[in-house]
Amino acid sequence: MKLDAKIPPGPLAQKWDQHRFDLKLINPANKRKHDIIVVGTGLAGASAAATLAELGYNVSAFCYQDSPRRAHSIAAQGGINAAKNYQNDGDSVYRLFYDTVKGGDFRAREANVYRLAQISVNIIDQCVAQGVPFAREYGGLLANRSFGGAQVSRTFYARGQTGQQLLLGAYQALCRQIAAGTVKMFPRTEMLDLVVVHGHAKGIIVRDLVSGAVSAHAADAVVMATGGYSNVFYLSTNAKGCNVTATWRAYKKGAAFANPCYTQIHPTCIPVSGEHQSKLTLMSESLRNDGRVWAPRKKGDTRAPADIPEGERDYYLERKYPSFGNLAPRDISSRAAKEVCDDGRGVGPGGRGVYLDFADAIQRLGEACVSERYGNLFDMYEKITGENAYRVPMRIYPAAHYTMGGLWVDYDLMSTIPGLFVLGEANFSDHGANRLGASALMQGLADGYFVVPYTVGDYLATSKQPKPAASQPEFQQAISGVADLTRRLLAVNGKHTVNSFHKQLGALLWEKCGMARDEKGLQAALREIPALREQFWKEVKVTGQNQELNQALEHAGRVADFLEFAELLCLDALHRRESCGGHFRVEFQTPDGEALRDDQNFAYVAAWEFAGPGQPPVLNKEPLVYDQVHMSTRSYK
Ligand SMILES: Cc1cc2nc3c(=O)[nH]c(=O)nc-3n(C[C@H](O)[C@H](O)[C@H](O)COP(=O)(O)OP(=O)(O)OC[C@H]3O[C@@H](n4cnc5c(N)ncnc54)[C@H](O)[C@@H]3O)c2cc1C
């Protein structure tokens, strides 16, 4: 496989402008002749579908929820970054670019990140014009707050519901096109295969989740914006439906999967409370603007937090990282919390928790101000834990949250299959080995509103592929493959639920390939995952039938894919014999416990290629070249 990132020549700041000029255009009348499939209508997919339709293309959009409004993007709480420098605190496009490259531990592509920082300013304008109710200062200008890994305030927010408000904006734009007949929306429809004709992505196979009917859809290009795979860990902050199926099945059709081991563990989630829990809840990073993280200095200290005097508290982030303090990036803050708990100083049941304390902020700003900033998060916390965080500190612990890995894409966001574009969390493009807070919404909307609408046009104008038809043999073969998989899942008729396998896989991955990884654990995981997969195919019980609404069957297909994908994740983690960002290999750390990168040997994107069933995947490498920034040791001290 040849990886060509197609990074445009010329100075970094001019690459995107020059590239847009160089891209071929399609005249407005001809755009109507092209059909485009968009899979996923979260922030990345909805913004892409709406924009492509507004440009004049015929768009078919698919999601598995009953409405695009229920995409996982709606859960985003804290905010969206943009280099507007409204605070006049030293921000700039270059600083956002630099913070993002450094935050990603120098494992992202410079040109993509610079473009992201450039576009960030347009996103805010677009969303304001749509009526997204961002928080405002007393004078009416948009307000900002800070997120991890930055020393400026550049995060735009709508209380603790930023994702929901942004999604409503994108959804409105999408609905306008649905009403105009330029987007045909297929809710409750799951993509189960990608169809490749003469080496180009030309369609998808879907299952109607209500009737079970399987059908083929053909188009001139396919855009996938199907989100991340954190649910491979079973317990995560993601919506329960998030899965790897679309990207995994595209991988098996020839799309390289990049850096699957770059997973993000978020430091501020409500700790696990019991065996029967199916999901974890995030407490937004924005809380670390005003909350102070601490743990008792003494091991096994079971006193109530209020009874622990100031001198016996360890504000460990402020102590270890004085210049960033509580706003140290996620990977670093998560590891620091784990360290404290491993040291026997954790709080709450099971000792897997640390405090996030608002007492100082309430004293400084008043309860009303804290409530205005974070009220809904405090309410959510109280509903889940029964504790009032205005009176006692929140208890938090790291949890699986976001995946930086994803399908490999070039600068045009095209995968290794021509005609297949991948956006948002589903691609690997901009965050390197660790994503900074408030940058996922920025990337999803940059990809959907501002990048792919140009680059798809260039593909259509230059590729000159014949129009595909769903009656072609490639489509019929793919339909048979999907029907066969469904038949096989229903036929096992074993004794164990799908959920029990998912749970076992999650526990195994969390232990051996979670916040810390080592060679021995990864080798063990690589033995245990295939065994669990074999057991799944012998002993799983999928209740119900195909020709009906059957969530057990949907889950079974997704878990079957997780059971294959998990192996690639561990293989990637095993081969990367360095620590960087969210990938922390215990063997590779500095004397004070920080990640120890190996730029000599690992400054590359690992793009894995499917080599056929039962065959080991092939590793392809895209070298990462830094012309602008120096690959320094990442320090937040
Ligand atoms: C609790 C929480 C809070 C967060 N807060 C922030 C924040 O404050 N700021 C920030 O920048 N980021 C935040 N993030 C991250 C951010 O929300 C996500 O990365 C982002 O919303 C992903 O958007 P997306 O469009 O790529 O995917 P999603 O929103 O996950 O959408 C995926 C879409 O794909 C569809 N889909 C998937 N598979 C299939 C299939 N096989 N067939 C058909 N359709 C399919 C789904 O139906 C859905 O429409 C947060 C994440 C979580 C979990």
The ligand as a Gaussian input file, in Angstrom:
#p B3LYP/6-31G(d) Opt

LIG

0 1
 C      -19.471000      13.065000      27.234000
 C      -18.627000      13.693000      26.162000
 C      -18.383000      15.048000      26.187000
 C      -17.612000      15.638000      25.191000
 N      -17.376000      16.993000      25.233000
 C      -16.640000      17.565000      24.259000
 C      -16.395000      18.966000      24.273000
 O      -16.840000      19.687000      25.144000
 N      -15.660000      19.487000      23.267000
 C      -15.146000      18.728000      22.265000
 O      -14.504000      19.267000      21.364000
 N      -15.377000      17.400000      22.227000
 C      -16.106000      16.805000      23.189000
 N      -16.325000      15.454000      23.149000
 C      -15.925000      14.683000      21.951000
 C      -16.923000      14.945000      20.835000
 O      -18.219000      15.025000      21.351000
 C      -16.906000      13.858000      19.755000
 O      -15.597000      13.563000      19.392000
 C      -17.632000      14.346000      18.520000
 O      -18.904000      14.831000      18.846000
 C      -17.744000      13.240000      17.480000
 O      -18.520000      13.718000      16.406000
 P      -18.686000      12.870000      15.093000
 O      -19.620000      13.633000      14.223000
 O      -17.359000      12.518000      14.558000
 O      -19.362000      11.500000      15.573000
 P      -20.730000      11.196000      16.367000
 O      -21.347000      12.388000      16.971000
 O      -20.411000      10.036000      17.252000
 O      -21.701000      10.725000      15.233000
 C      -21.570000       9.472000      14.617000
 C      -22.693000       9.314000      13.627000
 O      -22.445000       8.152000      12.861000
 C      -23.596000       7.347000      12.828000
 N      -23.130000       5.969000      12.641000
 C      -22.120000       5.323000      13.255000
 N      -21.980000       4.085000      12.758000
 C      -22.918000       3.957000      11.818000
 C      -23.284000       2.915000      10.938000
 N      -22.632000       1.751000      10.921000
 N      -24.325000       3.125000      10.105000
 C      -25.007000       4.294000      10.079000
 N      -24.687000       5.318000      10.870000
 C      -23.661000       5.149000      11.730000
 C      -24.337000       7.628000      14.100000
 O      -25.692000       7.312000      13.940000
 C      -24.079000       9.136000      14.231000
 O      -25.001000       9.832000      13.450000
 C      -17.077000      14.848000      24.154000
 C      -17.320000      13.476000      24.142000
 C      -18.067000      12.897000      25.148000
 C      -18.244000      11.427000      25.153000

